[in-house]
Amino acid sequence: MDITTFISQIENEIEELTPGSLTPETEFTSLKEWSSMHVLILIALIDTEYNVTITGADLQQCKSVNDLFNVVKSRV
């Protein structure tokens, strides 16, 4: 599991994001494209790809893509 693949998966799932637009430091909840629907998309993506359960509360505690990656990585 690496951050580059993780970012690519997020960009593929969220159609509004341009590939290559996210970095580990990106504060994903501050993106103009971000909506509550994307919370559900991320939860489903992480569950499907990594068999890890992420809650809305988990996402609220994450500021950056790297924060989210570290939570997922710690639960794999």
ZIRACOR-V324847 format. One line per field, one symbol per residue. psi: psi as a letter, one per 40 degrees, with the letter a starting at -180 (. if undefined). A space follows every 10 residues. Layout:
psi = ???
This chain:
psi = hidddddddd dddgdehhhe diidehgdee idehiddddd ddddddddde fhhhiddddd ehdidddddd dddee.
